[in-house]
Amino acid sequence: MYISVQPVAMTSTIENKIGYLLAERNKEAIELVFIHYGSLLLNVINRVLRDDAMSEDVLQSVLLKIWQNGHNFDPSKGALFTWLVRVSKNAAIDKTRTKDYRLTQESKNGVEVVSIAESVAGDDDMESLYAKQLIAQLPEEQRMLINMSFFEGYTHKEICERLDMPLGTVKTKIRTAIKHLRTII
């Protein structure tokens, strides 16, 4: 279905301009979407995912989807902004159904297992010793990753850069270590 769109006049709104550029498959359309709506779309996505890094990844895929399907936008069915929000929210919901999302949530939930040592570090020597003994039972590489991530304050990205490991590998190994700790407790 082809939607007839008139050329953009100098006085038209930004939505009209973006709609026209999307219909013409002009690359400037995505740049304008990002500049004018990027932070709003990221907010919509992050409200669903509650994970900044993952939300940024989903926003990139949303921008690609908008570019690929922008010619299907029909202004007679609603405003461009509404369509952009719907595409973003649907992409975020789709992400929650992926294995990657579920594993990330499990990893976040595992933080409480490791945080035992942080919460009792100066309070109770017995509990601190217990937490250290739990972590000591992990294989060397997992122990190092847990220490870097939870006690030394490195982000996953910083760990992968320092250890020259892929980000997915770092996340998987930390998740495996947390699962191992759960089985011990």
C-alpha positions, -999 to 999 in steps of 0.1 A, spaced: 0 0 0 15 33 -10 5 64 9 7 96 -10 27 121 9 32 156 -3 67 172 -3 76 189 30 69 226 30 92 248 50 64 254 76 55 218 82 60 201 116 88 178 123 65 149 124 54 156 88 90 159 77 100 126 94 69 109 79 78 122 44 114 112 48 105 77 60 82 72 31 110 83 8 134 60 27 157 89 33 184 83 59 179 117 75 146 103 89 162 81 114 186 108 125 156 131 131 137 104 149 168 99 172 173 136 178 137 145 185 123 113 200 153 91 210 153 99 247 115 95 249 116 62 232 145 50 254 124 60 284 94 39 271 117 9 266 134 13 299 101 14 318 94 -21 305 129 -36 308 143 -16 337 179 -22 324 197 7 309 222 -12 287 196 -36 274 172 -7 267 199 10 246 203 -21 226 166 -24 221 164 13 210 190 5 183 169 -23 170 138 -1 172 155 25 151 164 -1 125 128 -14 126 115 21 121 138 25 91 129 -8 76 91 -3 81 88 35 80 72 34 46 43 16 62 35 45 86 0 58 78 -6 93 92 -44 88 87 -43 61 114 -25 83 140 4 105 149 39 96 142 48 99 178 21 73 188 34 49 161 70 53 174 60 47 210 40 16 199 69 1 180 93 8 209 70 -7 235 63 -38 214 100 -43 209 106 -40 247 79 -65 254 93 -88 228 127 -85 246 112 -96 279 102 -129 262 138 -137 253 162 -160 270 188 -132 272 164 -111 292 154 -139 316 191 -147 322 199 -111 329 170 -109 354 183 -141 371 218 -125 373 203 -94 389 184 -115 414 216 -134 423 232 -102 436 216 -107 470 235 -140 473 268 -124 468 259 -92 487 260 -111 520 296 -103 524 291 -66 516 263 -62 542 282 -79 570 317 -69 561 323 -49 593 293 -61 614 298 -97 622 331 -116 618 314 -150 616 290 -140 588 319 -123 569 340 -154 573 311 -175 561 306 -154 530 343 -155 522 343 -193 526 313 -196 502 331 -175 475 363 -194 481 345 -226 470 341 -212 435 366 -221 407 394 -195 404 380 -177 373 345 -174 388 359 -162 421 379 -135 403 348 -124 383 326 -123 414 352 -102 433 357 -78 404 319 -74 398 306 -72 433 335 -62 456 358 -42 434 329 -23 417 338 -31 380 309 -31 355 306 -61 332 319 -40 304 350 -30 324 356 -66 333 354 -77 297 379 -50 287 403 -58 315 402 -95 309 399 -93 271 367 -115 272 335 -110 253 308 -93 273 284 -123 269 311 -146 283 316 -124 313 279 -123 320 275 -160 316 304 -169 339 292 -145 366 257 -160 363 271 -195 365 291 -185 397 259 -171 413 240 -203 405 269 -222 421 266 -201 452 229 -206 454 234 -244 454 259 -241 482 236 -220 504 
